[in-house]
């Protein structure tokens, strides 16, 4: 059985971050997918290998929102396990996020202000929110909190709170390796490679 997660929600609430987290968990993720293509992706995914990769579909509010429910019904009818996740946040938080990133709200158009665009988007997505399996309010979350929450929901036991430690030997005269986060000077330990 194929696993699908449909991630939607308000612009600025963290859809892209959820997609990045699902990718890190080994999922195949498609961002900004029009709702009309959801059943087609399900059809193509069925013909993949015998060990299917779970699929995350990020559906933005600028796509055909009215077409999401029928597309999900068609996907479920094909035997796929479908979970819908809706990301929400308070209007002042979304306004601040748009101010911090200096990005333009996708529904701004002739509405004049980001607040009006967010309110219109919220009204437009209300039916999708009501039918979602998982609703996450990201108002009080940073990207790390959201990532942790997504890993709790969709990650395997080995994906949770893992830290990778690599011990390596290097010469200071050649410089510190570029991909390290922490360097400890352990020259007091005996070096088994020193002759």
C-alpha positions in Angstrom: 0.0 0.0 0.0 1.3 3.4 -0.9 1.5 6.2 1.7 0.6 9.7 0.7 0.6 12.9 2.8 -1.1 15.9 1.4 0.3 19.1 3.0 -1.6 22.2 2.6 -2.4 25.3 4.6 -1.8 29.0 4.8 1.0 30.6 3.0 3.8 31.3 5.4 2.7 28.6 7.9 5.5 26.1 7.0 4.4 23.9 4.1 7.9 24.1 2.5 9.6 23.2 5.8 7.3 20.2 6.2 8.2 19.1 2.7 11.9 19.5 3.4 11.5 17.4 6.6 9.6 14.6 4.7 12.4 14.6 2.1 15.0 14.2 5.0 12.9 11.2 6.2 13.3 9.6 2.8 9.9 10.5 1.3 9.5 11.6 -2.3 8.1 15.2 -2.2 6.5 17.3 -4.9 6.0 20.9 -4.0 3.3 23.3 -5.5 1.4 20.4 -7.1 -1.9 21.4 -8.8 -4.8 19.4 -7.2 -5.8 18.1 -10.7 -2.5 16.1 -10.8 -2.9 14.4 -7.4 -4.6 11.3 -8.9 -2.1 11.1 -11.7 0.8 11.1 -9.2 -1.0 8.2 -7.4 -1.3 6.3 -10.6 2.3 6.8 -11.5 3.5 5.8 -8.0 1.6 2.5 -8.2 3.8 1.4 -11.1 7.0 2.1 -9.1 9.1 -0.7 -7.5 7.7 -3.4 -5.1 9.0 -1.3 -2.2 7.2 2.0 -2.7 8.6 5.2 -1.3 6.0 7.3 0.6 5.0 10.4 -1.2 4.4 13.9 0.2 2.4 16.3 -1.9 2.6 20.0 -1.1 -0.5 21.8 -2.4 -0.5 25.6 -2.2 -3.6 27.8 -1.8 -3.0 29.3 -5.3 -3.9 26.0 -6.9 -7.4 24.6 -7.4 -8.5 24.2 -3.8 -12.0 23.1 -4.7 -10.4 20.1 -6.6 -8.5 18.8 -3.6 -11.3 16.8 -2.0 -12.4 14.9 -5.2 -8.7 14.2 -6.0 -8.2 12.8 -2.5 -11.3 10.6 -2.8 -10.0 9.3 -6.1 -6.6 8.6 -4.6 -8.2 6.7 -1.6 -10.3 4.7 -4.0 -7.2 3.4 -5.7 -6.1 1.8 -2.3 -3.6 4.4 -1.2 -3.3 5.4 2.5 -3.8 9.2 2.4 -3.2 11.6 5.3 -4.0 15.3 5.0 -2.1 17.8 7.0 -3.2 21.4 7.3 -0.8 24.1 8.6 -2.3 27.1 10.2 -0.9 30.2 12.1 -2.3 33.3 13.6 -2.7 36.3 11.2 -0.2 38.6 13.2 2.4 35.8 13.0 2.0 35.4 9.3 2.2 39.1 8.8 5.5 39.2 10.8 6.9 36.2 8.8 6.1 38.0 5.5 7.7 41.1 6.9 10.8 39.2 8.0 11.3 37.4 4.6 10.3 40.4 2.5 8.3 38.0 0.2 5.0 38.9 -1.4 1.9 37.0 -0.4 0.7 34.9 -3.3 -2.9 36.1 -3.0 -2.0 39.8 -2.5 -3.1 41.0 -5.9 -5.4 44.0 -5.6 -6.3 43.4 -2.0 -3.9 46.1 -0.8 -2.6 44.5 2.4 -1.1 41.3 3.6 -3.8 41.0 6.3 -6.5 41.1 3.7 -4.7 38.5 1.6 -4.3 36.2 4.6 -8.0 36.6 5.6 -9.1 35.8 2.0 -6.8 32.8 1.9 -8.1 31.6 5.3 -11.7 31.8 4.1 -10.8 30.0 0.9 -9.0 27.1 2.7 -11.6 26.7 5.6 -13.3 23.6 4.0 -9.9 22.0 3.5 -8.9 22.7 7.1 -12.2 21.1 8.4 -11.5 17.9 6.5 -7.8 17.6 7.4 -6.6 14.6 9.4 -3.9 16.6 11.1 -4.0 20.3 11.9 -0.9 22.0 13.2 -0.9 25.6 14.4 2.6 26.8 13.8 2.1 30.2 15.5 4.3 29.4 18.5 6.7 27.1 16.6 10.1 27.8 15.0 11.4 25.7 12.1 13.1 23.3 14.5 9.9 22.7 16.5 7.9 22.1 13.3 10.5 19.6 12.1 10.4 17.8 15.4 6.6 17.6 15.2 6.7 16.2 11.7 9.3 13.6 12.6 7.1 12.6 15.6 4.2 12.0 13.3 5.8 10.5 10.2 9.3 9.4 11.2 10.4 5.9 12.1 11.7 5.2 15.5 15.3 5.7 14.3 14.6 9.1 12.9 13.7 10.7 16.3 16.3 12.8 18.0 19.3 11.2 16.4 22.8 12.7 16.6 25.6 11.6 14.4 29.0 11.6 15.9 32.1 11.1 13.7 35.5 10.8 15.2 38.3 11.7 12.8 42.0 12.5 12.9 43.3 15.5 11.1 46.4 17.8 11.1 45.9 21.4 12.2 48.6 22.4 9.7 46.1 21.4 6.9 43.2 23.2 8.5 40.1 22.1 10.3 37.8 19.9 8.1 35.1 22.1 6.5 32.1 20.0 7.4 32.5 19.8 11.2 30.3 21.5 13.9 32.5 20.8 16.9 36.3 20.2 17.2 37.8 18.8 20.3 41.5 18.7 20.9 42.3 15.2 22.0 46.1 15.2 21.5 46.4 14.0 25.1 45.2 10.6 24.0 47.7 8.1 22.6 47.7 8.0 18.8 47.7 4.4 17.6 48.9 5.5 14.1 51.9 7.5 15.3 55.2 5.6 14.8 
